[in-house]
């Protein structure tokens, strides 16, 4: 069973139970799951948005798995660690140098505090697509989890780390790193039957929609338990503009 939020703990954020399966340290109220301490989020068949208590959000793309933990506070914002197990996320918040995003192969941290719009996608073979949007975004340092490779992503840069390696970098990647756009589905494709008069009033019968949720929230399940973490890859390319070699520190404590 999950553990309720302890008195005095600061929540990490909230996500709608209908959008994701959530386990860990949490509290459920009116269909909203409040995360604190550590929790895992597995998005259903559509994007689940984690609204961060510090401001900003993390979009966990459809069927993706993310583990979130909060570090000790030193009078400022408590640092957050986002571990992407598989799939893709979009992180949009003001980050500090102690915040980190990790995949099975890489650890990403901001070189300075600032507003970050970071999209990350990890594939089964470890290819990791990273895009940092915004001209004023802080530089992002990428280090290998099991090596001494180092790469720096500049503001506005879009790269692919093949097989999760900072030594195999496509520095002008074009494939999207974040969540795919919501598909537009016709009534015929959705299988919905509409009477002729209704279709005429609807202006032709086409409408935007998204697939039904695969699974529903369990009413009365106030607490749950669990954990998770993770990573991804793409196509061959040339060495990037950042430094791909060198020693590194042990990393930022998450």
Buried (B, 14 or more C-beta within 10 A) or exposed (E): EBBBBEEEBEBBBBBBBBBBBBBBBBBBEEEEBBBBBBBBBBBBEBBBBBBBBBEBBBBBBBBBBBBBBBBEEEEEBBBBBBBBBBBBBBBBBBBBBBBBBBBBBBBBBBEEBBBBBBBBBBBEEBBBBBBBBBEEBBBBBBBBBEBEBBBBBBBEBBBBBBBBBBBBBBBEBEEBBBBEEEEEBEBEEEEEEBEEEEBEEEEEBBBEBBEEEEEEBEEEEBBBEBEBBBBBBBEEBEBBBBEBEEEBEEBBEB
